[in-house]
Amino acid sequence: MKLKTLRVLVPLAVLVAAGVGYVLHTGLGDLSAIGWSSISVLCPLGALGTMLASKTVVPRAVISLVIALIAIVLLGRAFCGWICPVPVVSKLRGAFSRPAKAERDAAAPKGPDDAGALTDEERALLKGACGKHACAAGCKPSNSRNLVLGSALLSAAIFGFPVFCLICPIGLTFALVFVLIALFGSGDVTWSVVAIPALLAVEVVFFRKWCSHLCPLSALMSLVGKANRTFRPQVDERKCVEGETGRTCGRCAQVCEVGIDPRHPERGASWNECTRCGECIQGCPGDAIKIKALVKAGKEPKTQEPPTQ
């Protein structure tokens, strides 16, 4: 099974599990923004917003925050790559652009024999390489996310309510599941039946760069992820097409969804943006990239330039 398919199935499975828990009235909390007193159990941003809004230390929120921080330090932004439903929902918008993506993938080198010298135009593209993924639109993630993060926390403190949670597409996606269950299960018709799908549709259609430019949760994970040194992709120089043959490849950078260049990290986004999506591993023609349990400080992948052809 391809990783892209698996990364669609996992978020869908989480949505189904949340729906089942909602129906059976089990679970630890509500992933949606509706019912903000319980969101802190599952969302680190919700945990911070809840405590700032209530001006008190909420034990459940503290536990949630600590668990989330530990997970981020160990796995970076893996939540973005494997659990977040926003990329899955965003695929509805990109369904009609797949032919262009297929052409791009077909033009990329598939193996060592195809990895020849790149043209100047291709080098320029690879210098800021990134995939056309919903959460990678526009290459490197923007610092504007930090501004949104600060605004979300400040608004919670000012208004006494985690305001951002009302428009968070992650929460809205789960809220949509719950609303549909209530609608078809018990005939519960409220304003949410119209408002939640409409708001989610607007965000999906118009906020194309949500994950890379606006999402405060990804900003929080990126900031905490600076301390991450575990479970990161590393390039084996002995197998790398560039290291073994001296040819220019760049396939790993081309398929990266957040603009990281595993072979030449200085050219792209920093490692704290890595979502552990595995696309660089699957796309490497030399099978040279593997996830390493520990990356020691000062032992980053080598970035030597390949000899010019």
Secondary structure, DSSP 8 states (H G I E B T S, - for coil): --HHHHHHHHHHHHHHHHHHHHHHT-SS--SSSSSHHHHTTT-HHHHHHHHHHHTS--HHHHHHHHHHHHHHHHHTTHHHHHT-SHHHHHHHHHGGGHHHHHHHHHHS--SGGG-----HHHHHHHHT-----TT-TTSS--THHHHHHHHHHHHHHHHTS-GGGGT-HHHHHHHHHHHHHHHHHH----THHHHHHHHHHHHHHH-TTIIIII-HHHHHHHHHGGG--SSEEEE-TTT-HHHHH-----HHHHH-TT---SSSGGGS--GGG-----HHHHH-TT--EEEES---TT-----------
